[in-house]
């Protein structure tokens, strides 16, 4: 299991920006992909954005053009830059790392978009 530490969540006004960070612990396991998921009460956890070890990215339709996922291999960290935030983006955001045959999850960080 890979240890993941998330940071960067908080309260922001609509139209504002936040940058989430997820630092992965040093591990003997290869991380094939990392991503960000979010979850609100009464809903299943949904994929927001992901990035593979080869650098390929994909995004949920609801965040395309507003969110950007990136990585810093030297720091073993992935980021989620969130711009033009909407109240609908309010959720707990979770970092995920794929290391077959298992996956690891961060603790979650709260993002609240409100006036």
Secondary structure as UniProt FT lines:
FT   STRAND          4..7
FT   STRAND          10..12
FT   TURN            14..15
FT   STRAND          18..24
FT   STRAND          33..39
FT   TURN            41..42
FT   STRAND          46..52
FT   TURN            53..54
FT   STRAND          57..59
FT   HELIX           61..63
FT   TURN            64..66
FT   STRAND          67..72
FT   HELIX           73..75
FT   STRAND          77..82
FT   HELIX           87..89
FT   STRAND          91..99
FT   TURN            100..101
FT   STRAND          102..105
FT   STRAND          109..113
//
